[in-house]
């Protein structure tokens, strides 16, 4: 019965008041409102090269700092 009362109350409200209610509800509950983007993200053609460079740099840093990282 309570749900029916709430539905009737919402039917009488304007669209803008419903939007503002939804925004406040989302904020109050700590939720995030996200919109799906229409543009698709595409990976660059040379992404493998950048990945390999990243791993090379990380391996080099680990090898240089190995005594500090694994020191007891």
CHARMM internal coordinates of N, CA and C (Angstrom, degrees):
IC EDIT
DIST 1 N 1 CA 1.4524
DIST 1 CA 1 C 1.5279
ANGL 1 N 1 CA 1 C 110.20
DIST 1 C 2 N 1.3271
ANGL 1 CA 1 C 2 N 115.59
DIHE 1 N 1 CA 1 C 2 N -38.61
DIST 2 N 2 CA 1.4673
ANGL 1 C 2 N 2 CA 119.16
DIHE 1 CA 1 C 2 N 2 CA 179.84
DIST 2 CA 2 C 1.5251
ANGL 2 N 2 CA 2 C 110.54
DIHE 1 C 2 N 2 CA 2 C -63.77
DIST 2 C 3 N 1.3486
ANGL 2 CA 2 C 3 N 116.20
DIHE 2 N 2 CA 2 C 3 N -39.23
DIST 3 N 3 CA 1.4654
ANGL 2 C 3 N 3 CA 120.14
DIHE 2 CA 2 C 3 N 3 CA 178.34
DIST 3 CA 3 C 1.5200
ANGL 3 N 3 CA 3 C 110.61
DIHE 2 C 3 N 3 CA 3 C -61.80
DIST 3 C 4 N 1.3234
ANGL 3 CA 3 C 4 N 117.35
DIHE 3 N 3 CA 3 C 4 N -40.44
DIST 4 N 4 CA 1.4642
ANGL 3 C 4 N 4 CA 120.35
DIHE 3 CA 3 C 4 N 4 CA 178.47
DIST 4 CA 4 C 1.5222
ANGL 4 N 4 CA 4 C 111.50
DIHE 3 C 4 N 4 CA 4 C -63.00
DIST 4 C 5 N 1.3354
ANGL 4 CA 4 C 5 N 116.28
DIHE 4 N 4 CA 4 C 5 N -38.53
DIST 5 N 5 CA 1.4699
ANGL 4 C 5 N 5 CA 120.36
DIHE 4 CA 4 C 5 N 5 CA 177.76
DIST 5 CA 5 C 1.5233
ANGL 5 N 5 CA 5 C 110.59
DIHE 4 C 5 N 5 CA 5 C -64.55
DIST 5 C 6 N 1.3177
ANGL 5 CA 5 C 6 N 116.22
DIHE 5 N 5 CA 5 C 6 N -42.82
DIST 6 N 6 CA 1.4648
ANGL 5 C 6 N 6 CA 120.33
DIHE 5 CA 5 C 6 N 6 CA -179.96
DIST 6 CA 6 C 1.5199
ANGL 6 N 6 CA 6 C 110.46
DIHE 5 C 6 N 6 CA 6 C -64.98
DIST 6 C 7 N 1.3245
ANGL 6 CA 6 C 7 N 117.23
DIHE 6 N 6 CA 6 C 7 N -41.84
DIST 7 N 7 CA 1.4684
ANGL 6 C 7 N 7 CA 120.89
DIHE 6 CA 6 C 7 N 7 CA 179.45
DIST 7 CA 7 C 1.5224
ANGL 7 N 7 CA 7 C 110.39
DIHE 6 C 7 N 7 CA 7 C -62.01
DIST 7 C 8 N 1.3187
ANGL 7 CA 7 C 8 N 116.92
DIHE 7 N 7 CA 7 C 8 N -43.45
DIST 8 N 8 CA 1.4669
ANGL 7 C 8 N 8 CA 120.07
DIHE 7 CA 7 C 8 N 8 CA 178.75
DIST 8 CA 8 C 1.5285
ANGL 8 N 8 CA 8 C 110.88
DIHE 7 C 8 N 8 CA 8 C -62.46
DIST 8 C 9 N 1.3305
ANGL 8 CA 8 C 9 N 116.17
DIHE 8 N 8 CA 8 C 9 N -38.56
DIST 9 N 9 CA 1.4636
ANGL 8 C 9 N 9 CA 120.73
DIHE 8 CA 8 C 9 N 9 CA 178.73
DIST 9 CA 9 C 1.5234
ANGL 9 N 9 CA 9 C 110.47
DIHE 8 C 9 N 9 CA 9 C -63.82
DIST 9 C 10 N 1.3295
ANGL 9 CA 9 C 10 N 117.22
DIHE 9 N 9 CA 9 C 10 N -41.18
DIST 10 N 10 CA 1.4591
ANGL 9 C 10 N 10 CA 121.02
DIHE 9 CA 9 C 10 N 10 CA -179.48
DIST 10 CA 10 C 1.5242
ANGL 10 N 10 CA 10 C 111.96
DIHE 9 C 10 N 10 CA 10 C -70.30
DIST 10 C 11 N 1.3130
ANGL 10 CA 10 C 11 N 117.78
DIHE 10 N 10 CA 10 C 11 N -30.75
DIST 11 N 11 CA 1.4641
ANGL 10 C 11 N 11 CA 120.53
DIHE 10 CA 10 C 11 N 11 CA 178.99
DIST 11 CA 11 C 1.5194
ANGL 11 N 11 CA 11 C 111.42
DIHE 10 C 11 N 11 CA 11 C -63.45
DIST 11 C 12 N 1.3212
ANGL 11 CA 11 C 12 N 115.89
DIHE 11 N 11 CA 11 C 12 N -31.47
DIST 12 N 12 CA 1.4622
ANGL 11 C 12 N 12 CA 120.56
DIHE 11 CA 11 C 12 N 12 CA -177.34
DIST 12 CA 12 C 1.5274
ANGL 12 N 12 CA 12 C 112.66
DIHE 11 C 12 N 12 CA 12 C -81.84
DIST 12 C 13 N 1.3006
ANGL 12 CA 12 C 13 N 117.74
DIHE 12 N 12 CA 12 C 13 N -16.06
DIST 13 N 13 CA 1.4681
ANGL 12 C 13 N 13 CA 120.84
DIHE 12 CA 12 C 13 N 13 CA -177.22
DIST 13 CA 13 C 1.5231
ANGL 13 N 13 CA 13 C 111.41
DIHE 12 C 13 N 13 CA 13 C -82.05
DIST 13 C 14 N 1.3321
ANGL 13 CA 13 C 14 N 114.90
DIHE 13 N 13 CA 13 C 14 N 158.05
DIST 14 N 14 CA 1.4596
ANGL 13 C 14 N 14 CA 120.00
DIHE 13 CA 13 C 14 N 14 CA 177.17
DIST 14 CA 14 C 1.5274
ANGL 14 N 14 CA 14 C 109.62
DIHE 13 C 14 N 14 CA 14 C -80.62
DIST 14 C 15 N 1.3192
ANGL 14 CA 14 C 15 N 115.70
DIHE 14 N 14 CA 14 C 15 N 165.39
DIST 15 N 15 CA 1.4604
ANGL 14 C 15 N 15 CA 120.98
DIHE 14 CA 14 C 15 N 15 CA -179.65
DIST 15 CA 15 C 1.5262
ANGL 15 N 15 CA 15 C 110.69
DIHE 14 C 15 N 15 CA 15 C -62.44
DIST 15 C 16 N 1.3326
ANGL 15 CA 15 C 16 N 117.20
DIHE 15 N 15 CA 15 C 16 N -40.75
DIST 16 N 16 CA 1.4643
ANGL 15 C 16 N 16 CA 120.41
DIHE 15 CA 15 C 16 N 16 CA -178.43
DIST 16 CA 16 C 1.5235
ANGL 16 N 16 CA 16 C 111.09
DIHE 15 C 16 N 16 CA 16 C -65.50
DIST 16 C 17 N 1.2990
ANGL 16 CA 16 C 17 N 118.05
DIHE 16 N 16 CA 16 C 17 N -37.79
DIST 17 N 17 CA 1.4668
ANGL 16 C 17 N 17 CA 119.16
DIHE 16 CA 16 C 17 N 17 CA 179.00
DIST 17 CA 17 C 1.5246
ANGL 17 N 17 CA 17 C 110.38
DIHE 16 C 17 N 17 CA 17 C -68.07
DIST 17 C 18 N 1.3304
ANGL 17 CA 17 C 18 N 117.12
DIHE 17 N 17 CA 17 C 18 N -34.08
DIST 18 N 18 CA 1.4707
ANGL 17 C 18 N 18 CA 120.00
DIHE 17 CA 17 C 18 N 18 CA 176.46
DIST 18 CA 18 C 1.5207
ANGL 18 N 18 CA 18 C 110.79
DIHE 17 C 18 N 18 CA 18 C -66.60
DIST 18 C 19 N 1.3344
ANGL 18 CA 18 C 19 N 117.09
DIHE 18 N 18 CA 18 C 19 N -39.59
DIST 19 N 19 CA 1.4692
ANGL 18 C 19 N 19 CA 120.32
DIHE 18 CA 18 C 19 N 19 CA 177.81
DIST 19 CA 19 C 1.5181
ANGL 19 N 19 CA 19 C 111.00
DIHE 18 C 19 N 19 CA 19 C -63.29
DIST 19 C 20 N 1.3293
ANGL 19 CA 19 C 20 N 116.09
DIHE 19 N 19 CA 19 C 20 N -44.68
DIST 20 N 20 CA 1.4614
ANGL 19 C 20 N 20 CA 118.76
DIHE 19 CA 19 C 20 N 20 CA -179.07
DIST 20 CA 20 C 1.5280
ANGL 20 N 20 CA 20 C 110.37
DIHE 19 C 20 N 20 CA 20 C -66.45
DIST 20 C 21 N 1.3353
ANGL 20 CA 20 C 21 N 117.53
DIHE 20 N 20 CA 20 C 21 N -36.76
DIST 21 N 21 CA 1.4572
ANGL 20 C 21 N 21 CA 120.43
DIHE 20 CA 20 C 21 N 21 CA 176.31
DIST 21 CA 21 C 1.5254
ANGL 21 N 21 CA 21 C 110.12
DIHE 20 C 21 N 21 CA 21 C -62.05
DIST 21 C 22 N 1.3287
ANGL 21 CA 21 C 22 N 116.40
DIHE 21 N 21 CA 21 C 22 N -43.94
DIST 22 N 22 CA 1.4668
ANGL 21 C 22 N 22 CA 120.75
DIHE 21 CA 21 C 22 N 22 CA -179.49
DIST 22 CA 22 C 1.5247
ANGL 22 N 22 CA 22 C 110.51
DIHE 21 C 22 N 22 CA 22 C -64.04
DIST 22 C 23 N 1.3357
ANGL 22 CA 22 C 23 N 118.07
DIHE 22 N 22 CA 22 C 23 N -41.86
DIST 23 N 23 CA 1.4678
ANGL 22 C 23 N 23 CA 120.92
DIHE 22 CA 22 C 23 N 23 CA 178.42
DIST 23 CA 23 C 1.5217
ANGL 23 N 23 CA 23 C 111.16
DIHE 22 C 23 N 23 CA 23 C -61.56
DIST 23 C 24 N 1.3436
ANGL 23 CA 23 C 24 N 116.75
DIHE 23 N 23 CA 23 C 24 N -44.56
DIST 24 N 24 CA 1.4710
ANGL 23 C 24 N 24 CA 119.95
DIHE 23 CA 23 C 24 N 24 CA 179.17
DIST 24 CA 24 C 1.5274
ANGL 24 N 24 CA 24 C 111.04
DIHE 23 C 24 N 24 CA 24 C -64.61
DIST 24 C 25 N 1.3375
ANGL 24 CA 24 C 25 N 116.64
DIHE 24 N 24 CA 24 C 25 N -40.16
DIST 25 N 25 CA 1.4546
ANGL 24 C 25 N 25 CA 120.53
DIHE 24 CA 24 C 25 N 25 CA 178.34
DIST 25 CA 25 C 1.5212
ANGL 25 N 25 CA 25 C 111.18
DIHE 24 C 25 N 25 CA 25 C -61.01
DIST 25 C 26 N 1.3309
ANGL 25 CA 25 C 26 N 115.84
DIHE 25 N 25 CA 25 C 26 N -45.42
DIST 26 N 26 CA 1.4656
ANGL 25 C 26 N 26 CA 120.96
DIHE 25 CA 25 C 26 N 26 CA 179.53
DIST 26 CA 26 C 1.5226
ANGL 26 N 26 CA 26 C 110.41
DIHE 25 C 26 N 26 CA 26 C -61.31
DIST 26 C 27 N 1.3159
ANGL 26 CA 26 C 27 N 117.01
DIHE 26 N 26 CA 26 C 27 N -44.77
DIST 27 N 27 CA 1.4554
ANGL 26 C 27 N 27 CA 121.12
DIHE 26 CA 26 C 27 N 27 CA -179.95
DIST 27 CA 27 C 1.5290
ANGL 27 N 27 CA 27 C 110.88
DIHE 26 C 27 N 27 CA 27 C -65.69
DIST 27 C 28 N 1.3154
ANGL 27 CA 27 C 28 N 116.56
DIHE 27 N 27 CA 27 C 28 N -43.44
DIST 28 N 28 CA 1.4616
ANGL 27 C 28 N 28 CA 121.39
DIHE 27 CA 27 C 28 N 28 CA -178.29
DIST 28 CA 28 C 1.5277
ANGL 28 N 28 CA 28 C 111.61
DIHE 27 C 28 N 28 CA 28 C -63.51
DIST 28 C 29 N 1.3050
ANGL 28 CA 28 C 29 N 117.10
DIHE 28 N 28 CA 28 C 29 N -37.18
DIST 29 N 29 CA 1.4573
ANGL 28 C 29 N 29 CA 121.72
DIHE 28 CA 28 C 29 N 29 CA -178.03
DIST 29 CA 29 C 1.5275
ANGL 29 N 29 CA 29 C 112.88
DIHE 28 C 29 N 29 CA 29 C -85.49
DIST 29 C 30 N 1.3414
ANGL 29 CA 29 C 30 N 117.08
DIHE 29 N 29 CA 29 C 30 N -4.44
DIST 30 N 30 CA 1.4561
ANGL 29 C 30 N 30 CA 120.46
DIHE 29 CA 29 C 30 N 30 CA 178.87
DIST 30 CA 30 C 1.5186
ANGL 30 N 30 CA 30 C 112.80
DIHE 29 C 30 N 30 CA 30 C 74.98
DIST 30 C 31 N 1.3111
ANGL 30 CA 30 C 31 N 116.89
DIHE 30 N 30 CA 30 C 31 N 24.91
DIST 31 N 31 CA 1.4579
ANGL 30 C 31 N 31 CA 121.59
DIHE 30 CA 30 C 31 N 31 CA 179.79
DIST 31 CA 31 C 1.5197
ANGL 31 N 31 CA 31 C 110.11
DIHE 30 C 31 N 31 CA 31 C -88.38
DIST 31 C 32 N 1.3082
ANGL 31 CA 31 C 32 N 116.42
DIHE 31 N 31 CA 31 C 32 N 170.35
DIST 32 N 32 CA 1.4555
ANGL 31 C 32 N 32 CA 121.86
DIHE 31 CA 31 C 32 N 32 CA 179.48
DIST 32 CA 32 C 1.5211
ANGL 32 N 32 CA 32 C 108.47
DIHE 31 C 32 N 32 CA 32 C -120.85
DIST 32 C 33 N 1.3087
ANGL 32 CA 32 C 33 N 115.78
DIHE 32 N 32 CA 32 C 33 N 131.93
DIST 33 N 33 CA 1.4595
ANGL 32 C 33 N 33 CA 121.21
DIHE 32 CA 32 C 33 N 33 CA 178.63
DIST 33 CA 33 C 1.5232
ANGL 33 N 33 CA 33 C 107.83
DIHE 32 C 33 N 33 CA 33 C -98.14
DIST 33 C 34 N 1.3159
ANGL 33 CA 33 C 34 N 115.93
DIHE 33 N 33 CA 33 C 34 N 116.64
DIST 34 N 34 CA 1.4633
ANGL 33 C 34 N 34 CA 120.15
DIHE 33 CA 33 C 34 N 34 CA -178.33
DIST 34 CA 34 C 1.5133
ANGL 34 N 34 CA 34 C 109.62
DIHE 33 C 34 N 34 CA 34 C -122.55
DIST 34 C 35 N 1.3072
ANGL 34 CA 34 C 35 N 114.10
DIHE 34 N 34 CA 34 C 35 N 147.48
DIST 35 N 35 CA 1.4574
ANGL 34 C 35 N 35 CA 120.46
DIHE 34 CA 34 C 35 N 35 CA 178.37
DIST 35 CA 35 C 1.5192
ANGL 35 N 35 CA 35 C 108.09
DIHE 34 C 35 N 35 CA 35 C -115.70
DIST 35 C 36 N 1.3049
ANGL 35 CA 35 C 36 N 115.97
DIHE 35 N 35 CA 35 C 36 N 133.54
DIST 36 N 36 CA 1.4624
ANGL 35 C 36 N 36 CA 120.53
DIHE 35 CA 35 C 36 N 36 CA 178.05
DIST 36 CA 36 C 1.5209
ANGL 36 N 36 CA 36 C 108.61
DIHE 35 C 36 N 36 CA 36 C -68.50
DIST 36 C 37 N 1.3054
ANGL 36 CA 36 C 37 N 115.90
DIHE 36 N 36 CA 36 C 37 N 132.45
DIST 37 N 37 CA 1.4602
ANGL 36 C 37 N 37 CA 119.52
DIHE 36 CA 36 C 37 N 37 CA 178.52
DIST 37 CA 37 C 1.5222
ANGL 37 N 37 CA 37 C 109.72
DIHE 36 C 37 N 37 CA 37 C -82.87
DIST 37 C 38 N 1.3013
ANGL 37 CA 37 C 38 N 115.07
DIHE 37 N 37 CA 37 C 38 N 150.71
DIST 38 N 38 CA 1.4588
ANGL 37 C 38 N 38 CA 119.38
DIHE 37 CA 37 C 38 N 38 CA -179.75
DIST 38 CA 38 C 1.5253
ANGL 38 N 38 CA 38 C 111.62
DIHE 37 C 38 N 38 CA 38 C -88.53
DIST 38 C 39 N 1.3143
ANGL 38 CA 38 C 39 N 115.62
DIHE 38 N 38 CA 38 C 39 N -27.10
DIST 39 N 39 CA 1.4642
ANGL 38 C 39 N 39 CA 119.53
DIHE 38 CA 38 C 39 N 39 CA -179.38
DIST 39 CA 39 C 1.5233
ANGL 39 N 39 CA 39 C 108.95
DIHE 38 C 39 N 39 CA 39 C -78.56
DIST 39 C 40 N 1.2917
ANGL 39 CA 39 C 40 N 116.20
DIHE 39 N 39 CA 39 C 40 N 132.21
DIST 40 N 40 CA 1.4511
ANGL 39 C 40 N 40 CA 120.30
DIHE 39 CA 39 C 40 N 40 CA 177.78
DIST 40 CA 40 C 1.5169
ANGL 40 N 40 CA 40 C 109.13
DIHE 39 C 40 N 40 CA 40 C -88.22
DIST 40 C 41 N 1.3042
ANGL 40 CA 40 C 41 N 114.72
DIHE 40 N 40 CA 40 C 41 N 138.73
DIST 41 N 41 CA 1.4603
ANGL 40 C 41 N 41 CA 118.21
DIHE 40 CA 40 C 41 N 41 CA 176.48
DIST 41 CA 41 C 1.5188
ANGL 41 N 41 CA 41 C 108.21
DIHE 40 C 41 N 41 CA 41 C -89.33
DIST 41 C 42 N 1.2835
ANGL 41 CA 41 C 42 N 114.80
DIHE 41 N 41 CA 41 C 42 N 134.55
DIST 42 N 42 CA 1.4597
ANGL 41 C 42 N 42 CA 120.65
DIHE 41 CA 41 C 42 N 42 CA -179.72
DIST 42 CA 42 C 1.5135
ANGL 42 N 42 CA 42 C 108.95
DIHE 41 C 42 N 42 CA 42 C -117.59
DIST 42 C 43 N 1.3075
ANGL 42 CA 42 C 43 N 114.97
DIHE 42 N 42 CA 42 C 43 N 141.56
DIST 43 N 43 CA 1.4542
ANGL 42 C 43 N 43 CA 119.47
DIHE 42 CA 42 C 43 N 43 CA 176.99
DIST 43 CA 43 C 1.5216
ANGL 43 N 43 CA 43 C 109.85
DIHE 42 C 43 N 43 CA 43 C -74.93
DIST 43 C 44 N 1.2950
ANGL 43 CA 43 C 44 N 113.73
DIHE 43 N 43 CA 43 C 44 N 146.99
DIST 44 N 44 CA 1.4616
ANGL 43 C 44 N 44 CA 118.10
DIHE 43 CA 43 C 44 N 44 CA 177.25
DIST 44 CA 44 C 1.5173
ANGL 44 N 44 CA 44 C 109.39
DIHE 43 C 44 N 44 CA 44 C -68.36
DIST 44 C 45 N 1.3080
ANGL 44 CA 44 C 45 N 115.65
DIHE 44 N 44 CA 44 C 45 N 155.23
DIST 45 N 45 CA 1.4561
ANGL 44 C 45 N 45 CA 120.42
DIHE 44 CA 44 C 45 N 45 CA 179.69
DIST 45 CA 45 C 1.5281
ANGL 45 N 45 CA 45 C 112.25
DIHE 44 C 45 N 45 CA 45 C -66.23
DIST 45 C 46 N 1.3362
ANGL 45 CA 45 C 46 N 115.74
DIHE 45 N 45 CA 45 C 46 N -31.52
DIST 46 N 46 CA 1.4595
ANGL 45 C 46 N 46 CA 119.18
DIHE 45 CA 45 C 46 N 46 CA -177.32
DIST 46 CA 46 C 1.5391
ANGL 46 N 46 CA 46 C 112.02
DIHE 45 C 46 N 46 CA 46 C -98.44
DIST 46 C 47 N 1.3236
ANGL 46 CA 46 C 47 N 117.29
DIHE 46 N 46 CA 46 C 47 N 28.52
DIST 47 N 47 CA 1.4632
ANGL 46 C 47 N 47 CA 120.59
DIHE 46 CA 46 C 47 N 47 CA -177.64
DIST 47 CA 47 C 1.5267
ANGL 47 N 47 CA 47 C 111.62
DIHE 46 C 47 N 47 CA 47 C -64.00
DIST 47 C 48 N 1.3292
ANGL 47 CA 47 C 48 N 117.57
DIHE 47 N 47 CA 47 C 48 N -35.45
DIST 48 N 48 CA 1.4666
ANGL 47 C 48 N 48 CA 120.24
DIHE 47 CA 47 C 48 N 48 CA 179.60
DIST 48 CA 48 C 1.5187
ANGL 48 N 48 CA 48 C 111.38
DIHE 47 C 48 N 48 CA 48 C -62.06
DIST 48 C 49 N 1.3228
ANGL 48 CA 48 C 49 N 116.32
DIHE 48 N 48 CA 48 C 49 N -37.12
DIST 49 N 49 CA 1.4664
ANGL 48 C 49 N 49 CA 120.42
DIHE 48 CA 48 C 49 N 49 CA 178.42
DIST 49 CA 49 C 1.5305
ANGL 49 N 49 CA 49 C 110.37
DIHE 48 C 49 N 49 CA 49 C -63.32
DIST 49 C 50 N 1.3430
ANGL 49 CA 49 C 50 N 117.41
DIHE 49 N 49 CA 49 C 50 N -43.71
DIST 50 N 50 CA 1.4547
ANGL 49 C 50 N 50 CA 120.85
DIHE 49 CA 49 C 50 N 50 CA 179.36
DIST 50 CA 50 C 1.5295
ANGL 50 N 50 CA 50 C 111.42
DIHE 49 C 50 N 50 CA 50 C -66.33
DIST 50 C 51 N 1.3128
ANGL 50 CA 50 C 51 N 117.33
DIHE 50 N 50 CA 50 C 51 N -37.57
DIST 51 N 51 CA 1.4642
ANGL 50 C 51 N 51 CA 120.53
DIHE 50 CA 50 C 51 N 51 CA 177.87
DIST 51 CA 51 C 1.5165
ANGL 51 N 51 CA 51 C 110.52
DIHE 50 C 51 N 51 CA 51 C -64.24
DIST 51 C 52 N 1.3164
ANGL 51 CA 51 C 52 N 116.52
DIHE 51 N 51 CA 51 C 52 N -43.95
DIST 52 N 52 CA 1.4664
ANGL 51 C 52 N 52 CA 120.08
DIHE 51 CA 51 C 52 N 52 CA 179.76
DIST 52 CA 52 C 1.5257
ANGL 52 N 52 CA 52 C 111.01
DIHE 51 C 52 N 52 CA 52 C -64.91
DIST 52 C 53 N 1.3311
ANGL 52 CA 52 C 53 N 118.23
DIHE 52 N 52 CA 52 C 53 N -38.87
DIST 53 N 53 CA 1.4634
ANGL 52 C 53 N 53 CA 121.22
DIHE 52 CA 52 C 53 N 53 CA 176.85
DIST 53 CA 53 C 1.5203
ANGL 53 N 53 CA 53 C 110.65
DIHE 52 C 53 N 53 CA 53 C -62.85
DIST 53 C 54 N 1.3425
ANGL 53 CA 53 C 54 N 116.43
DIHE 53 N 53 CA 53 C 54 N -41.55
DIST 54 N 54 CA 1.4612
ANGL 53 C 54 N 54 CA 120.88
DIHE 53 CA 53 C 54 N 54 CA -179.69
DIST 54 CA 54 C 1.5314
ANGL 54 N 54 CA 54 C 110.26
DIHE 53 C 54 N 54 CA 54 C -61.45
DIST 54 C 55 N 1.3349
ANGL 54 CA 54 C 55 N 116.58
DIHE 54 N 54 CA 54 C 55 N -48.52
DIST 55 N 55 CA 1.4641
ANGL 54 C 55 N 55 CA 119.36
DIHE 54 CA 54 C 55 N 55 CA -179.61
DIST 55 CA 55 C 1.5231
ANGL 55 N 55 CA 55 C 111.79
DIHE 54 C 55 N 55 CA 55 C -65.07
DIST 55 C 56 N 1.3280
ANGL 55 CA 55 C 56 N 117.64
DIHE 55 N 55 CA 55 C 56 N -35.22
DIST 56 N 56 CA 1.4624
ANGL 55 C 56 N 56 CA 120.92
DIHE 55 CA 55 C 56 N 56 CA 177.04
DIST 56 CA 56 C 1.5277
ANGL 56 N 56 CA 56 C 110.17
DIHE 55 C 56 N 56 CA 56 C -62.68
DIST 56 C 57 N 1.3265
ANGL 56 CA 56 C 57 N 116.54
DIHE 56 N 56 CA 56 C 57 N -45.95
DIST 57 N 57 CA 1.4662
ANGL 56 C 57 N 57 CA 121.04
DIHE 56 CA 56 C 57 N 57 CA 179.90
DIST 57 CA 57 C 1.5223
ANGL 57 N 57 CA 57 C 110.35
DIHE 56 C 57 N 57 CA 57 C -63.85
DIST 57 C 58 N 1.3348
ANGL 57 CA 57 C 58 N 117.59
DIHE 57 N 57 CA 57 C 58 N -42.89
DIST 58 N 58 CA 1.4592
ANGL 57 C 58 N 58 CA 120.65
DIHE 57 CA 57 C 58 N 58 CA -179.97
DIST 58 CA 58 C 1.5254
ANGL 58 N 58 CA 58 C 111.40
DIHE 57 C 58 N 58 CA 58 C -64.50
DIST 58 C 59 N 1.3275
ANGL 58 CA 58 C 59 N 117.40
DIHE 58 N 58 CA 58 C 59 N -43.15
DIST 59 N 59 CA 1.4722
ANGL 58 C 59 N 59 CA 120.26
DIHE 58 CA 58 C 59 N 59 CA 177.37
DIST 59 CA 59 C 1.5227
ANGL 59 N 59 CA 59 C 110.83
DIHE 58 C 59 N 59 CA 59 C -60.54
DIST 59 C 60 N 1.3199
ANGL 59 CA 59 C 60 N 115.84
DIHE 59 N 59 CA 59 C 60 N -41.80
DIST 60 N 60 CA 1.4609
ANGL 59 C 60 N 60 CA 120.79
DIHE 59 CA 59 C 60 N 60 CA -179.92
DIST 60 CA 60 C 1.5334
ANGL 60 N 60 CA 60 C 110.41
DIHE 59 C 60 N 60 CA 60 C -62.74
DIST 60 C 61 N 1.3296
ANGL 60 CA 60 C 61 N 116.75
DIHE 60 N 60 CA 60 C 61 N -45.34
DIST 61 N 61 CA 1.4672
ANGL 60 C 61 N 61 CA 120.35
DIHE 60 CA 60 C 61 N 61 CA 179.02
DIST 61 CA 61 C 1.5234
ANGL 61 N 61 CA 61 C 111.69
DIHE 60 C 61 N 61 CA 61 C -63.68
DIST 61 C 62 N 1.3169
ANGL 61 CA 61 C 62 N 116.97
DIHE 61 N 61 CA 61 C 62 N -41.31
DIST 62 N 62 CA 1.4644
ANGL 61 C 62 N 62 CA 120.01
DIHE 61 CA 61 C 62 N 62 CA 179.35
DIST 62 CA 62 C 1.5100
ANGL 62 N 62 CA 62 C 110.50
DIHE 61 C 62 N 62 CA 62 C -64.47
DIST 62 C 63 N 1.3169
ANGL 62 CA 62 C 63 N 117.20
DIHE 62 N 62 CA 62 C 63 N -42.65
DIST 63 N 63 CA 1.4640
ANGL 62 C 63 N 63 CA 119.90
DIHE 62 CA 62 C 63 N 63 CA 179.44
DIST 63 CA 63 C 1.5139
ANGL 63 N 63 CA 63 C 111.92
DIHE 62 C 63 N 63 CA 63 C -65.41
DIST 63 C 64 N 1.3294
ANGL 63 CA 63 C 64 N 117.35
DIHE 63 N 63 CA 63 C 64 N -36.91
DIST 64 N 64 CA 1.4663
ANGL 63 C 64 N 64 CA 120.67
DIHE 63 CA 63 C 64 N 64 CA 178.79
DIST 64 CA 64 C 1.5275
ANGL 64 N 64 CA 64 C 111.25
DIHE 63 C 64 N 64 CA 64 C -69.63
DIST 64 C 65 N 1.3084
ANGL 64 CA 64 C 65 N 116.67
DIHE 64 N 64 CA 64 C 65 N -36.92
DIST 65 N 65 CA 1.4717
ANGL 64 C 65 N 65 CA 121.67
DIHE 64 CA 64 C 65 N 65 CA -174.81
DIST 65 CA 65 C 1.5198
ANGL 65 N 65 CA 65 C 112.71
DIHE 64 C 65 N 65 CA 65 C -102.26
DIST 65 C 66 N 1.3126
ANGL 65 CA 65 C 66 N 117.68
DIHE 65 N 65 CA 65 C 66 N 13.08
DIST 66 N 66 CA 1.4664
ANGL 65 C 66 N 66 CA 121.46
DIHE 65 CA 65 C 66 N 66 CA -174.64
DIST 66 CA 66 C 1.5205
ANGL 66 N 66 CA 66 C 111.67
DIHE 65 C 66 N 66 CA 66 C -55.94
DIST 66 C 67 N 1.3043
ANGL 66 CA 66 C 67 N 117.95
DIHE 66 N 66 CA 66 C 67 N -40.19
DIST 67 N 67 CA 1.4664
ANGL 66 C 67 N 67 CA 120.02
DIHE 66 CA 66 C 67 N 67 CA -178.10
DIST 67 CA 67 C 1.5286
ANGL 67 N 67 CA 67 C 111.20
DIHE 66 C 67 N 67 CA 67 C -66.12
DIST 67 C 68 N 1.3261
ANGL 67 CA 67 C 68 N 116.72
DIHE 67 N 67 CA 67 C 68 N -29.83
DIST 68 N 68 CA 1.4655
ANGL 67 C 68 N 68 CA 119.85
DIHE 67 CA 67 C 68 N 68 CA 178.39
DIST 68 CA 68 C 1.5293
ANGL 68 N 68 CA 68 C 111.47
DIHE 67 C 68 N 68 CA 68 C -81.35
DIST 68 C 69 N 1.3012
ANGL 68 CA 68 C 69 N 116.47
DIHE 68 N 68 CA 68 C 69 N -36.04
DIST 69 N 69 CA 1.4663
ANGL 68 C 69 N 69 CA 119.88
DIHE 68 CA 68 C 69 N 69 CA -176.99
DIST 69 CA 69 C 1.5160
ANGL 69 N 69 CA 69 C 111.40
DIHE 68 C 69 N 69 CA 69 C -72.07
DIST 69 C 70 N 1.3378
ANGL 69 CA 69 C 70 N 116.89
DIHE 69 N 69 CA 69 C 70 N -44.68
DIST 70 N 70 CA 1.4424
ANGL 69 C 70 N 70 CA 121.24
DIHE 69 CA 69 C 70 N 70 CA -174.47
DIST 70 CA 70 C 1.5309
ANGL 70 N 70 CA 70 C 113.47
DIHE 69 C 70 N 70 CA 70 C -99.27
DIST 70 C 71 N 1.2997
ANGL 70 CA 70 C 71 N 116.87
DIHE 70 N 70 CA 70 C 71 N 11.19
DIST 71 N 71 CA 1.4580
ANGL 70 C 71 N 71 CA 121.50
DIHE 70 CA 70 C 71 N 71 CA -178.93
DIST 71 CA 71 C 1.5263
ANGL 71 N 71 CA 71 C 109.64
DIHE 70 C 71 N 71 CA 71 C -71.93
DIST 71 C 72 N 1.3359
ANGL 71 CA 71 C 72 N 116.31
DIHE 71 N 71 CA 71 C 72 N 138.42
DIST 72 N 72 CA 1.4646
ANGL 71 C 72 N 72 CA 120.27
DIHE 71 CA 71 C 72 N 72 CA 178.50
DIST 72 CA 72 C 1.4795
ANGL 72 N 72 CA 72 C 111.24
DIHE 71 C 72 N 72 CA 72 C -101.04
END
COOR INIT
IC SEED 1 N 1 CA 1 C
IC BUILD
